[in-house]
Amino acid sequence: MTRDQPARTGDRGEPAELRGGARILLLWDIDGTLIDGGHVVESIYPLAFERLTGRPARHRVSIAGRTELDIMDELFARHDVGAIEPDRVTAELTAELRRRAGDLRSAGRALPGAAEALRVLGNRDDVAQSVLTGNLRDNAALKLGLFALAEFLDPAIGAYGDDARERAALLPVARRRAAAAHGSDFAAGATVLIGDTPRDVHTGRSGGARVVAVATGASSAEVLRKAGADVVLADLRDTAAVVRAVRAPGSLTRDPE
């Protein structure tokens, strides 16, 4: 199925992947897709670096679409810091976010439409939804909790920055967990990833998932389209459009105005 072709449907107008009672595994990115953490999210890494090394971070690194441990690895490398025990890094990153939780609540927000999209899709019998995120599991839970977005997500079937340093390695983790929890495999065509960066798109495409990209982060609609997203949405405000994109993403392309 190409981006310009409608999804194949069964007698009831359902995507072919849903016939026979199969379900969609829907995996959401967090930062830039569901929430805007403002300057607070970016500040976590240099602060954690300083606490771990005893010196300030002089160099900035890109964080978009990356796992937290991968971000820290680059910070260490840019500053010629030797290897630091991963458990120490993980503990400091989670502690630093907890320390900044009040600032994050004040400066950040759930992105428009995110809560309603999660609610509507979470109430569907044909969708099992969780997250695929570069955040460590504890940090993901804190962010989702701060902005009241956790209710309709199943954290047990998600994949997190603790599971692998490379984001592309997270999709198989989520699919294994979902299969174990639901007693059946989720085919590649029945797995949908929603994110806002080219790395999100690459993660989904490399694992055979369908990708819905939202131009709510730093990447434009054109960049996301060129990266290979099946559907590009301006944002999550149009809940019906999000649902259609998840269930039959090849049938809809919605560009920012």
Phi, psi and omega in degrees: 000127179268172181295338184260359182258144176290154178293148174290140182233157177267191184298334182263013180076017179268150172305148184303329182296340184267349181296148180080013176084007177294160182236162175268133169265115183250122185240123184257136162288162182253291186290125180087346179250307177261328181226156169246112182270004180058212182285345187293316182301314181296331184285342184300320190287313175295327177294316177296320178302314182296319179293326181281329187250343182080010177218153184287154175280123180267339185246143175264150176229154178289138180246349188298122174075011184253161173280154183296322180290328176294319176301313181294322177302318179291321176302315179298316182295318181295336181253013179056040176266134178290175183301137175243137182310123183306324180296325177293318180296313179300314181298320181289321178297318180289322179294320181294319179294322177298319179297329183261010185301319179296319178295320180296318179298321182285318186272337185262181180195155166286135182290148184305129178089347185297310183298317182292321178297317178297318182296310184295313181290326178292337179271358179275137178289340184264008181232130168248119187237143178210205181237152165232108193217150174283350177295143167301154185303314181295322179290323176299314181297319181295313182297313181296322179292320180301326185250020173056044181246002188276340192302321187257017178246144176258101185294336184291338182254013179269182176225143193225170180295344174286339188278331180195149178284326181269129185299323182297339180279354185278332184299313178300328178297311180297319181294322176296316181294320179294320179297317180295321183286327186255357174077013177202152180287151171257114180298157180305319181289347178256013176248129182234132177245134177244124181205179186236007181232159174302329177295323175298315180298314180299319179301313180294312183295321182293336179260008178081007180278160170277146186236126170252118180256143177240134183272054183253356178253216183278344185266136180284167177301320181295319178298317181292322178295315179294332178290342175114014179298141177291322180222141173240123177251148177297319182192195183255013186294324182271092186300319180299321178294322178296315180298315179298320180295320180293317186276332180208067189298335180289347185269357187218130169230121182236116182258153174298147178282000000 
